Amino acid sequence: MFAGLGNAQNSVNSSNRPELFEEVKLFRNVREREKYDNMAELFAVLNTLQWLEKAYIRDALTPKEYTAACTKLLVQYKAAFKLVQSDSIQTVEDFVKMYKMSCSAAIERIKEDRPITIKDDKGNASECIAHIVSLFITAMDRLRLGMKAVDEIEPDLRDLVENFGKMSNLPDDYEGKEKVANWLRLMGSMKASDELDEDQIRQLLHDLDSSYQEFVRALS
């Protein structure tokens, strides 16, 4: 009979304390919000890499799929960690300990700095592969962000061509080399301030994406 009285009393007390319904914020300003956003990005990358390692061990994805995903995650990890690194977080192990994460497989992959499917060559080939993946991602992101000028796009494409030449195990029939080289030749005839039109940007994005996918397939 009196059971409902306690709930009613609690409801009345709560209604008199509007602060109980206020959203609790982790940050007080834009700078603090960016800090937590950056930490969340790193947390997500580490978790994703951990699950990727487990999935590969369980044969849940092919070596080709694993190599592509792992290479991309390692590039993203390096960018994410730079934004979080500080006096209190000097290593990724500091971050993992601080937030009580369980991601030993991801940490091992980060230490080796290469997918498990790529043999150890003292870091030469794996470093080049990671750089090429990073250049592909950066170039496509620039275009998606609306960058159109030659001097905003051309440097990444030139770096791509230079790094293609450093990879002795890249197939001779890899079409990405010629696709990127063709765009470089086009931009070589333009002024630095000239801009690509919408059709050219769409085609360049398509060529970069297809070249990236072909590059990943060539790794397997």
N, C-alpha and C positions, 0 to 999 in steps of 0.2 A: 504493500500500500504506500509505504514511504520511500520506496526505491527511486521513484521518479523525482522526488524532491531534491535529492543531491544533484542530479543532472540539471535540473532547472536552475538551482542555485549557481552551479558552475557556469551555466549559460549567461546568467545575469552578470556574474563577476567578469566574464570575458567581454561582454558587451561594454562594460565600463572601463575596459583597458584596451583601447584601440591599437596600442603599440604591439599587442600580440599578433595582430593581423598584418603588420607592416612587413614588407619584404626586407630580408636581411641581405645587405650588399657586402661583398668582399672588398670592394674598392671605394675610395672617396673622391677620386679624380681620374682624369683620362690616363695619366701616367701609370697609376696603380692598375687600372683596368687592362692596359696593354701588357703589364707584367704578368697578370694572371692568365690572359689570353695566350701569351707566349709559353707559359708553363703548361697550359692545357694542350697546346700543340705538341710539345715534346712528350708529354705523358701519352698522348694518343699514338704518336709515332712508335714509341717504345713498346706499347701494348700490341700494336699492329705487327711489328717485327717479331715479337714473341710468338704470336699466334701463327704467323707465317712459317716460322721455324718448326713449330709443332705440326702444322698441316703438311709440310714437306716430309717430315719424319713419318707421318701416317700415310704417305702416298696419296694425299688428297688432291695434289696438283702435280702437273708435269714439271720436269726440270726446266723447260723453257719458260713456263709461267712463273715458276719460283725465281729463276734468275732475273727476269725482268722486274718483278715486284720487289725483290730484295735490293737490287741495284738502285732502284728509284727511292726506296725507303732510306737507304744509307745516305744518299744525297740529301734527302729531306731532313734526316737526323742532324747532319752537320750544320745545316742552315738553322734549324730549330734550336740546337744547343748553343750556338753563338749568341742568340738572343736572350738566353737564360743565364749563361755563364756569369758568375759574379764572385765576390770574396767568399760568400757562404756556399756557393755551388761551383767549385773549381773543376770537378770531374762529373761524368755522368753517374758514377757510383754514388757521389754525394747526393745527387737528385733522387736516385732510386732509394737510398737509405732514408732521406728526409720524408718521402711520401710512401714509405713501406711497400714498395713495389716488388713483385716477384717476377723477374724477367731475365733469368740467368742466360737463357738461350740468345736473347736479343743482345745482351752485353757481350757475349762471346763473339757474336757476329760483328758487332761494332769494333771490337778489339782487332779482329782479323781484317776488317775493312774490305770485305769481299764476300760475295755469295759462296756458299759451300760447294757449289758446282764449278767454280772457277779455280783452277789449280794455283798454288802459290808460286809466283814468279818474282818474289822479292818486291811485290807491289807495283811493278812497272805497268803490266797490262791492266790490272784491276783499277789502278789509279786513272789510266787513260779512259777506260770504259766509264768509270764514274764521272769523269769530266765531260765526256761526250753526252751522257744522259743528262747531266746538269745543263749543258748548252742547249740541247733540244728543248728541255722544259722551259728554260729562261726565254729562248727565242719565241716559243709559242705563247708564253704568258705575256710578253711584250706586245705581240699582235692583238691578243684578246683584250689587253688594257687600252687599246686604241692608238698605240704608237705606230706612226706611218712613215716618218722621215728616214731617209737612207742612212744617215749617221746614227740613228737609233737601232737599226736592224742589222746593218752590214757587219759590224764587228763580231757578233755571235756567229754569223754564217762563215766568216773567214776563219774563226777559231775552229769551227766544226771541220772545215776542209783540211786544216793543218793537222788536226788530231786524227782524222781518218787516215792520213798518210803515215802516222806513227803505229798504226795497227797492222802488223804483218799477217795476222790471222783473219783479216776481213776479206771475204770472198771477192774475187776480181769482178764478178758480175753484180756486185752490190750497187743498185741503181741510185741509192741516196747520194753517193759522191757526185754523180753527174747532175742530179736535180739541184743540189745546193750550189754546185759550180755554175750552173746556168743562171741562177739568181744573182750570183756574184758578178757575172759578166754583164747582166742587165744593169745592176746598180753601179757598175764601173763606168757606165756611159751617162750616169745621172749626177746631178749636183748633190752635195751633202744635205742641202735643205729641201730637195725634191721629196715629194711624198708618193707612196704607192696608192693607187685608187682602190675602191672596195673590191672589185673583181680580182685584182692582183693580190690583195691581202687574203682573200678567200682561197685563192689557188696556192699561195705560199703556205698557208696553214695546212692545207690538204697535203702538199708535198712534204712538209716537215713531219706531219703525223705519220704518213705512210713510210717515210724514210726511217723514222724512229721505230715503228713496228717491225720493219724489215731488219733494222739493226739488232733489235732484241732477238729476232728469230735466228740471226746469224751467230749469236752467242752460244746457242745450244748445239 
